Amino acid sequence: MDIFDPVKLSIPENEFVIRHAGEPWVVAGKDIHPVPLVNPHRKDTFPYHYPDGVTPAAVRPVIERIYELIELETHKGEKWMGVDTIKAAALAYIQQSRIWESNKGKRGNVRFPSMWTFTSKGRPSWSAPGSDSGQVRSYFDSKGNRVPFAVPFIPEDAAWKPEWMEAVAKADQPAASDGLKVDETLNRVECLVCGHTESFKSESRSSFNAARARMSKHLRSSTVDPDRHREVHSLEFGGGR
């Protein structure tokens, strides 16, 4: 996917993007200052290290993509999210990282809040359904909403699509009532075809995965409207019987 994900960059690299977004790489790259690694025994020069914490392999694709999109907008009129949106995403990650660092070790604090879900009483549950899994992908705004760090370079409604895609998408789309629903209030996964449910423990990611596995079996084996069940299984789990 054509996105800018500040989580994949270090803090210095995000600061670099903020400083140089909109510049061609031949200009931006001059702000990187590599230092050769030298073997004191053989006097050989080995690959560089980057004391400023900015590596070309990490930031160059971002800088080049931004500059390419600026040129396409200038000469072809192709719309994209804009430099300010990219800078804002990088700044949001920097600010949140500093908040997490300053709160580290405080009583009652969790290191990366988005890796948890919270009950109505504020009790955290690690890696429960709805939380970030594996790595930080979002943060909480002042209203308690999860906000993803990553932003697309090109808005979905502006992305080019072949003329046949819309027709195919409509043909492949299951009925509006088909699908699965995760009810985090009742801690269950519901089949919207027939109403079958599978429960899980809100505090356990493995329990949620087990509930989905049981639901997968239900979708494959149900004798009530089996065609619709198979269609939902393909949509949700990527396979048929």
Stockholm file with secondary structure:
# STOCKHOLM 1.0

chainA/1-241         MDIFDPVKLSIPENEFVIRHAGEPWVVAGKDIHPVPLVNPHRKDTFPYHYPDGVTPAAVRPVIERIYELIELETHKGEKWMGVDTIKAAALAYIQQSRIWESNKGKRGNVRFPSMWTFTSKGRPSWSAPGSDSGQVRSYFDSKGNRVPFAVPFIPEDAAWKPEWMEAVAKADQPAASDGLKVDETLNRVECLVCGHTESFKSESRSSFNAARARMSKHLRSSTVDPDRHREVHSLEFGGGR
#=GR chainA/1-241 SS CCEECGGGSCHHHHHHHHHHTTSCHHHHGGGCCCEEEEETTTTEEEEEECTTSCCHHHHHHHHHHHHHHHHHHHHHCCCCCCHHHHHHHHHHHHHHHHHHHHHTTCTTCCSSGGGEEECTTCCEEETCTTSCCSSCCEEECTTSCEEESCEESSCGGGSCCCTTHHHHHHHHCCCTTCSEEEETTTTEEEETTTCCEEECCTTCHHHHHHHHHHHHHHHHHCCSSHHHHHHHHHHHHSCCC
#=GC SS_cons         CCEECGGGSCHHHHHHHHHHTTSCHHHHGGGCCCEEEEETTTTEEEEEECTTSCCHHHHHHHHHHHHHHHHHHHHHCCCCCCHHHHHHHHHHHHHHHHHHHHHTTCTTCCSSGGGEEECTTCCEEETCTTSCCSSCCEEECTTSCEEESCEESSCGGGSCCCTTHHHHHHHHCCCTTCSEEEETTTTEEEETTTCCEEECCTTCHHHHHHHHHHHHHHHHHCCSSHHHHHHHHHHHHSCCC
//
